[in-house]
């Protein structure tokens, strides 16, 4: 649930499949904030879950992609990490 109506509105942090609490979520942009950040958030969610040792098939079921997509994002992330450390 998003905050609307300003600072004094009633807000319930319901979380999502990525994180149980909106206010402490590690994503840069909420998954409910439209398509602009959807792919970036998907990659972040896959990375976060993989880093926490969650199996590829569980990640795929949770975020609604194929297991192959999870492996592809993980491999892509490994390549980008190796370039960043060079």
N, CA, C and O atoms as a GROMACS GRO file, in nm:
protein
  344
    1UNK      N    1   0.084  -0.118   0.000
    1UNK     CA    2   0.000   0.000   0.000
    1UNK      C    3   0.088   0.124   0.000
    1UNK      O    4   0.184   0.132   0.078
    2UNK      N    5   0.059   0.221  -0.085
    2UNK     CA    6   0.139   0.342  -0.094
    2UNK      C    7   0.083   0.451  -0.004
    2UNK      O    8  -0.037   0.455   0.024
    3UNK      N    9   0.171   0.538   0.040
    3UNK     CA   10   0.129   0.653   0.120
    3UNK      C   11   0.067   0.755   0.027
    3UNK      O   12   0.128   0.794  -0.073
    4UNK      N   13  -0.054   0.799   0.057
    4UNK     CA   14  -0.118   0.906  -0.018
    4UNK      C   15  -0.182   1.001   0.081
    4UNK      O   16  -0.222   0.959   0.189
    5UNK      N   17  -0.190   1.125   0.045
    5UNK     CA   18  -0.257   1.219   0.133
    5UNK      C   19  -0.165   1.290   0.230
    5UNK      O   20  -0.212   1.356   0.322
    6UNK      N   21  -0.038   1.276   0.211
    6UNK     CA   22   0.055   1.353   0.292
    6UNK      C   23   0.108   1.281   0.414
    6UNK      O   24   0.085   1.161   0.434
    7UNK      N   25   0.178   1.357   0.493
    7UNK     CA   26   0.250   1.305   0.608
    7UNK      C   27   0.161   1.245   0.716
    7UNK      O   28   0.203   1.152   0.785
    8UNK      N   29   0.040   1.294   0.731
    8UNK     CA   30  -0.046   1.251   0.841
    8UNK      C   31  -0.152   1.149   0.800
    8UNK      O   32  -0.250   1.129   0.873
    9UNK      N   33  -0.135   1.086   0.686
    9UNK     CA   34  -0.232   0.986   0.642
    9UNK      C   35  -0.208   0.854   0.714
    9UNK      O   36  -0.097   0.826   0.759
   10UNK      N   37  -0.314   0.774   0.724
   10UNK     CA   38  -0.304   0.642   0.785
   10UNK      C   39  -0.234   0.549   0.685
   10UNK      O   40  -0.273   0.544   0.568
   11UNK      N   41  -0.134   0.478   0.729
   11UNK     CA   42  -0.055   0.394   0.639
   11UNK      C   43  -0.035   0.257   0.699
   11UNK      O   44   0.004   0.244   0.815
   12UNK      N   45  -0.063   0.155   0.621
   12UNK     CA   46  -0.040   0.017   0.663
   12UNK      C   47   0.065  -0.042   0.570
   12UNK      O   48   0.046  -0.047   0.449
   13UNK      N   49   0.175  -0.086   0.627
   13UNK     CA   50   0.283  -0.144   0.548
   13UNK      C   51   0.254  -0.292   0.528
   13UNK      O   52   0.278  -0.374   0.616
   14UNK      N   53   0.203  -0.325   0.409
   14UNK     CA   54   0.166  -0.463   0.382
   14UNK      C   55   0.277  -0.542   0.312
   14UNK      O   56   0.271  -0.664   0.308
   15UNK      N   57   0.376  -0.474   0.260
   15UNK     CA   58   0.485  -0.543   0.191
   15UNK      C   59   0.441  -0.604   0.060
   15UNK      O   60   0.334  -0.572   0.007
   16UNK      N   61   0.524  -0.693   0.007
   16UNK     CA   62   0.497  -0.761  -0.120
   16UNK      C   63   0.579  -0.888  -0.123
   16UNK      O   64   0.632  -0.931  -0.020
   17UNK      N   65   0.590  -0.949  -0.240
   17UNK     CA   66   0.667  -1.073  -0.250
   17UNK      C   67   0.816  -1.052  -0.231
   17UNK      O   68   0.889  -1.147  -0.204
   18UNK      N   69   0.863  -0.927  -0.245
   18UNK     CA   70   1.005  -0.899  -0.231
   18UNK      C   71   1.044  -0.883  -0.084
   18UNK      O   72   1.146  -0.936  -0.040
   19UNK      N   73   0.963  -0.810  -0.009
   19UNK     CA   74   0.997  -0.777   0.129
   19UNK      C   75   0.869  -0.760   0.210
   19UNK      O   76   0.773  -0.701   0.160
   20UNK      N   77   0.865  -0.809   0.332
   20UNK     CA   78   0.740  -0.803   0.409
   20UNK      C   79   0.703  -0.665   0.462
   20UNK      O   80   0.590  -0.645   0.505
   21UNK      N   81   0.796  -0.570   0.461
   21UNK     CA   82   0.769  -0.438   0.517
   21UNK      C   83   0.810  -0.329   0.418
   21UNK      O   84   0.927  -0.317   0.383
   22UNK      N   85   0.714  -0.251   0.374
   22UNK     CA   86   0.741  -0.145   0.275
   22UNK      C   87   0.847  -0.046   0.322
   22UNK      O   88   0.931  -0.002   0.244
   23UNK      N   89   0.842  -0.010   0.449
   23UNK     CA   90   0.928   0.097   0.499
   23UNK      C   91   1.075   0.056   0.513
   23UNK      O   92   1.162   0.142   0.524
   24UNK      N   93   1.102  -0.073   0.514
   24UNK     CA   94   1.241  -0.119   0.521
   24UNK      C   95   1.284  -0.196   0.397
   24UNK      O   96   1.387  -0.262   0.398
   25UNK      N   97   1.206  -0.188   0.291
   25UNK     CA   98   1.235  -0.261   0.167
   25UNK      C   99   1.367  -0.213   0.106
   25UNK      O  100   1.393  -0.093   0.102
   26UNK      N  101   1.451  -0.306   0.060
   26UNK     CA  102   1.580  -0.269   0.003
   26UNK      C  103   1.574  -0.220  -0.142
   26UNK      O  104   1.674  -0.171  -0.194
   27UNK      N  105   1.459  -0.232  -0.208
   27UNK     CA  106   1.450  -0.189  -0.347
   27UNK      C  107   1.455  -0.037  -0.358
   27UNK      O  108   1.406   0.034  -0.270
   28UNK      N  109   1.514   0.010  -0.466
   28UNK     CA  110   1.523   0.154  -0.489
   28UNK      C  111   1.387   0.214  -0.523
   28UNK      O  112   1.359   0.329  -0.490
   29UNK      N  113   1.304   0.135  -0.589
   29UNK     CA  114   1.174   0.182  -0.634
   29UNK      C  115   1.070   0.072  -0.606
   29UNK      O  116   1.096  -0.046  -0.631
   30UNK      N  117   0.955   0.112  -0.556
   30UNK     CA  118   0.849   0.017  -0.522
   30UNK      C  119   0.799  -0.056  -0.646
   30UNK      O  120   0.786   0.004  -0.753
   31UNK      N  121   0.771  -0.184  -0.632
   31UNK     CA  122   0.719  -0.261  -0.745
   31UNK      C  123   0.583  -0.211  -0.789
   31UNK      O  124   0.541  -0.236  -0.902
   32UNK      N  125   0.512  -0.142  -0.702
   32UNK     CA  126   0.380  -0.090  -0.734
   32UNK      C  127   0.384   0.048  -0.798
   32UNK      O  128   0.279   0.106  -0.826
   33UNK      N  129   0.502   0.102  -0.822
   33UNK     CA  130   0.516   0.236  -0.879
   33UNK      C  131   0.520   0.237  -1.030
   33UNK      O  132   0.580   0.328  -1.088
   34UNK      N  133   0.462   0.143  -1.096
   34UNK     CA  134   0.453   0.145  -1.241
   34UNK      C  135   0.561   0.066  -1.310
   34UNK      O  136   0.648   0.006  -1.246
   35UNK      N  137   0.555   0.068  -1.443
   35UNK     CA  138   0.644  -0.014  -1.525
   35UNK      C  139   0.786   0.038  -1.533
   35UNK      O  140   0.876  -0.039  -1.564
   36UNK      N  141   0.808   0.166  -1.507
   36UNK     CA  142   0.943   0.223  -1.523
   36UNK      C  143   1.047   0.148  -1.445
   36UNK      O  144   1.156   0.122  -1.497
   37UNK      N  145   1.018   0.113  -1.324
   37UNK     CA  146   1.116   0.044  -1.241
   37UNK      C  147   1.096  -0.105  -1.232
   37UNK      O  148   1.166  -0.172  -1.156
   38UNK      N  149   1.002  -0.160  -1.308
   38UNK     CA  150   0.967  -0.301  -1.294
   38UNK      C  151   1.084  -0.394  -1.322
   38UNK      O  152   1.112  -0.484  -1.242
   39UNK      N  153   1.154  -0.376  -1.434
   39UNK     CA  154   1.265  -0.465  -1.467
   39UNK      C  155   1.379  -0.449  -1.368
   39UNK      O  156   1.439  -0.548  -1.324
   40UNK      N  157   1.409  -0.327  -1.332
   40UNK     CA  158   1.517  -0.302  -1.236
   40UNK      C  159   1.483  -0.366  -1.101
   40UNK      O  160   1.570  -0.425  -1.036
   41UNK      N  161   1.357  -0.355  -1.060
   41UNK     CA  162   1.316  -0.417  -0.935
   41UNK      C  163   1.315  -0.568  -0.944
   41UNK      O  164   1.348  -0.636  -0.847
   42UNK      N  165   1.279  -0.621  -1.058
   42UNK     CA  166   1.281  -0.766  -1.077
   42UNK      C  167   1.423  -0.817  -1.061
   42UNK      O  168   1.446  -0.916  -0.993
   43UNK      N  169   1.517  -0.750  -1.124
   43UNK     CA  170   1.658  -0.789  -1.113
   43UNK      C  171   1.705  -0.777  -0.968
   43UNK      O  172   1.773  -0.866  -0.918
   44UNK      N  173   1.668  -0.668  -0.902
   44UNK     CA  174   1.706  -0.648  -0.761
   44UNK      C  175   1.647  -0.756  -0.672
   44UNK      O  176   1.715  -0.806  -0.582
   45UNK      N  177   1.521  -0.792  -0.697
   45UNK     CA  178   1.456  -0.895  -0.616
   45UNK      C  179   1.524  -1.029  -0.637
   45UNK      O  180   1.549  -1.102  -0.540
   46UNK      N  181   1.553  -1.063  -0.761
   46UNK     CA  182   1.621  -1.190  -0.790
   46UNK      C  183   1.758  -1.192  -0.723
   46UNK      O  184   1.796  -1.292  -0.661
   47UNK      N  185   1.832  -1.084  -0.735
   47UNK     CA  186   1.965  -1.076  -0.674
   47UNK      C  187   1.957  -1.089  -0.522
   47UNK      O  188   2.034  -1.163  -0.462
   48UNK      N  189   1.862  -1.018  -0.461
   48UNK     CA  190   1.849  -1.021  -0.316
   48UNK      C  191   1.816  -1.162  -0.267
   48UNK      O  192   1.874  -1.211  -0.170
   49UNK      N  193   1.721  -1.228  -0.335
   49UNK     CA  194   1.683  -1.363  -0.294
   49UNK      C  195   1.796  -1.462  -0.318
   49UNK      O  196   1.821  -1.549  -0.235
   50UNK      N  197   1.865  -1.450  -0.433
   50UNK     CA  198   1.977  -1.539  -0.463
   50UNK      C  199   2.090  -1.521  -0.361
   50UNK      O  200   2.152  -1.618  -0.317
   51UNK      N  201   2.118  -1.396  -0.325
   51UNK     CA  202   2.222  -1.368  -0.226
   51UNK      C  203   2.188  -1.427  -0.089
   51UNK      O  204   2.277  -1.455  -0.009
   52UNK      N  205   2.058  -1.445  -0.063
   52UNK     CA  206   2.015  -1.504   0.064
   52UNK      C  207   2.002  -1.656   0.055
   52UNK      O  208   1.950  -1.720   0.146
   53UNK      N  209   2.049  -1.713  -0.056
   53UNK     CA  210   2.053  -1.858  -0.070
   53UNK      C  211   1.922  -1.924  -0.110
   53UNK      O  212   1.907  -2.046  -0.094
   54UNK      N  213   1.828  -1.846  -0.161
   54UNK     CA  214   1.700  -1.904  -0.203
   54UNK      C  215   1.718  -1.972  -0.338
   54UNK      O  216   1.782  -1.917  -0.428
   55UNK      N  217   1.663  -2.090  -0.352
   55UNK     CA  218   1.678  -2.170  -0.474
   55UNK      C  219   1.613  -2.101  -0.594
   55UNK      O  220   1.515  -2.028  -0.579
   56UNK      N  221   1.669  -2.126  -0.712
   56UNK     CA  222   1.622  -2.063  -0.836
   56UNK      C  223   1.475  -2.092  -0.862
   56UNK      O  224   1.401  -2.003  -0.904
   57UNK      N  225   1.431  -2.216  -0.838
   57UNK     CA  226   1.290  -2.248  -0.865
   57UNK      C  227   1.196  -2.174  -0.770
   57UNK      O  228   1.085  -2.137  -0.809
   58UNK      N  229   1.240  -2.151  -0.647
   58UNK     CA  230   1.159  -2.076  -0.550
   58UNK      C  231   1.153  -1.928  -0.591
   58UNK      O  232   1.047  -1.866  -0.584
   59UNK      N  233   1.266  -1.874  -0.633
   59UNK     CA  234   1.268  -1.735  -0.680
   59UNK      C  235   1.176  -1.720  -0.801
   59UNK      O  236   1.097  -1.626  -0.807
   60UNK      N  237   1.185  -1.812  -0.894
   60UNK     CA  238   1.102  -1.806  -1.015
   60UNK      C  239   0.955  -1.807  -0.981
   60UNK      O  240   0.878  -1.728  -1.035
   61UNK      N  241   0.914  -1.896  -0.892
   61UNK     CA  242   0.774  -1.903  -0.851
   61UNK      C  243   0.730  -1.777  -0.777
   61UNK      O  244   0.617  -1.731  -0.795
   62UNK      N  245   0.818  -1.722  -0.696
   62UNK     CA  246   0.784  -1.604  -0.617
   62UNK      C  247   0.764  -1.480  -0.703
   62UNK      O  248   0.667  -1.406  -0.685
   63UNK      N  249   0.855  -1.457  -0.798
   63UNK     CA  250   0.847  -1.334  -0.879
   63UNK      C  251   0.773  -1.353  -1.010
   63UNK      O  252   0.750  -1.256  -1.083
   64UNK      N  253   0.736  -1.478  -1.041
   64UNK     CA  254   0.655  -1.503  -1.160
   64UNK      C  255   0.731  -1.505  -1.292
   64UNK      O  256   0.680  -1.458  -1.394
   65UNK      N  257   0.852  -1.559  -1.289
   65UNK     CA  258   0.931  -1.575  -1.412
   65UNK      C  259   0.975  -1.720  -1.422
   65UNK      O  260   0.952  -1.800  -1.331
   66UNK      N  261   1.038  -1.755  -1.533
   66UNK     CA  262   1.087  -1.892  -1.549
   66UNK      C  263   1.218  -1.911  -1.473
   66UNK      O  264   1.288  -1.815  -1.439
   67UNK      N  265   1.250  -2.037  -1.447
   67UNK     CA  266   1.377  -2.068  -1.381
   67UNK      C  267   1.493  -2.022  -1.468
   67UNK      O  268   1.594  -1.973  -1.417
   68UNK      N  269   1.479  -2.036  -1.599
   68UNK     CA  270   1.582  -1.991  -1.693
   68UNK      C  271   1.606  -1.841  -1.679
   68UNK      O  272   1.721  -1.796  -1.684
   69UNK      N  273   1.500  -1.764  -1.662
   69UNK     CA  274   1.514  -1.619  -1.644
   69UNK      C  275   1.594  -1.588  -1.518
   69UNK      O  276   1.678  -1.498  -1.517
   70UNK      N  277   1.566  -1.661  -1.411
   70UNK     CA  278   1.642  -1.641  -1.286
   70UNK      C  279   1.789  -1.668  -1.310
   70UNK      O  280   1.874  -1.589  -1.269
   71UNK      N  281   1.821  -1.780  -1.377
   71UNK     CA  282   1.961  -1.812  -1.405
   71UNK      C  283   2.026  -1.707  -1.495
   71UNK      O  284   2.142  -1.673  -1.477
   72UNK      N  285   1.951  -1.657  -1.592
   72UNK     CA  286   2.003  -1.554  -1.682
   72UNK      C  287   2.036  -1.426  -1.605
   72UNK      O  288   2.143  -1.368  -1.626
   73UNK      N  289   1.947  -1.381  -1.517
   73UNK     CA  290   1.974  -1.261  -1.438
   73UNK      C  291   2.091  -1.282  -1.342
   73UNK      O  292   2.172  -1.192  -1.321
   74UNK      N  293   2.099  -1.403  -1.284
   74UNK     CA  294   2.211  -1.431  -1.194
   74UNK      C  295   2.343  -1.429  -1.269
   74UNK      O  296   2.441  -1.373  -1.220
   75UNK      N  297   2.347  -1.489  -1.389
   75UNK     CA  298   2.469  -1.490  -1.469
   75UNK      C  299   2.506  -1.348  -1.513
   75UNK      O  300   2.623  -1.310  -1.511
   76UNK      N  301   2.407  -1.271  -1.551
   76UNK     CA  302   2.430  -1.133  -1.592
   76UNK      C  303   2.486  -1.052  -1.475
   76UNK      O  304   2.575  -0.969  -1.493
   77UNK      N  305   2.434  -1.076  -1.357
   77UNK     CA  306   2.480  -1.007  -1.238
   77UNK      C  307   2.624  -1.043  -1.205
   77UNK      O  308   2.702  -0.956  -1.164
   78UNK      N  309   2.661  -1.168  -1.223
   78UNK     CA  310   2.799  -1.210  -1.199
   78UNK      C  311   2.894  -1.142  -1.296
   78UNK      O  312   3.002  -1.098  -1.256
   79UNK      N  313   2.854  -1.131  -1.424
   79UNK     CA  314   2.939  -1.063  -1.522
   79UNK      C  315   2.956  -0.915  -1.487
   79UNK      O  316   3.066  -0.862  -1.495
   80UNK      N  317   2.847  -0.850  -1.448
   80UNK     CA  318   2.857  -0.706  -1.418
   80UNK      C  319   2.937  -0.683  -1.291
   80UNK      O  320   3.007  -0.582  -1.280
   81UNK      N  321   2.929  -0.776  -1.191
   81UNK     CA  322   3.008  -0.764  -1.070
   81UNK      C  323   3.157  -0.780  -1.099
   81UNK      O  324   3.239  -0.712  -1.038
   82UNK      N  325   3.192  -0.871  -1.190
   82UNK     CA  326   3.333  -0.892  -1.221
   82UNK      C  327   3.391  -0.773  -1.296
   82UNK      O  328   3.509  -0.741  -1.279
   83UNK      N  329   3.309  -0.706  -1.379
   83UNK     CA  330   3.356  -0.586  -1.448
   83UNK      C  331   3.371  -0.470  -1.352
   83UNK      O  332   3.461  -0.388  -1.369
   84UNK      N  333   3.287  -0.461  -1.252
   84UNK     CA  334   3.293  -0.352  -1.154
   84UNK      C  335   3.416  -0.364  -1.067
   84UNK      O  336   3.471  -0.262  -1.025
   85UNK      N  337   3.460  -0.487  -1.037
   85UNK     CA  338   3.575  -0.506  -0.949
   85UNK      C  339   3.708  -0.496  -1.024
   85UNK      O  340   3.814  -0.494  -0.961
   86UNK      N  341   3.704  -0.490  -1.157
   86UNK     CA  342   3.827  -0.485  -1.237
   86UNK      C  343   3.889  -0.347  -1.233
   86UNK      O  344   3.993  -0.324  -1.294
   0.00000   0.00000   0.00000
